[in-house]
Amino acid sequence: IGTGSGYQTAIIAEIVKEIYTVERIVSLAQRAKKTLEELGYTNVETKIGDGTEGWEKFSPYDAIMVTAAAARVPESLLKQLAINGRLIIPIGNLYSQELILYQKKKRGLKTTNYGGCRFVPLKGKEGWR
């Protein structure tokens, strides 16, 4: 979630079978899609839209990486995680967050806090307005 330039998407595309990426800023999404195609990545699907809502069409996901900070984890993303899937997201206020890993288990969530960080705000329906 948060494609940006597509750099991180390209790195992940080198190590996974398929990757789905969502970017809300049209110009960034279009540029990233074009760049990834020019570089020959055929295992990447790009969507322009609200990252807080994820991309239900291809769920459930084994992993979701969010590259922007939210006050709380978007429920839509948790719902799209597979059992034993992992979601990593910076959680906190606009100026300071903690990098939290959520692991979806059959009976709830396991969380691991990886400490302080600072990301841009996650904007959208389930993020910052």
Secondary structure, DSSP 8 states (H G I E B T S, - for coil): ---TTSHHHHHHHTTSS-EEEEESSHHHHHHHHHHHHHTT--SEEEEES-GGG--GGG--EEEEE--SBBSS--HHHHHTEEEEEEEEEEEE-SS-EEEEEEEEETTEEEEEEEEEE---B-BSTTSB-
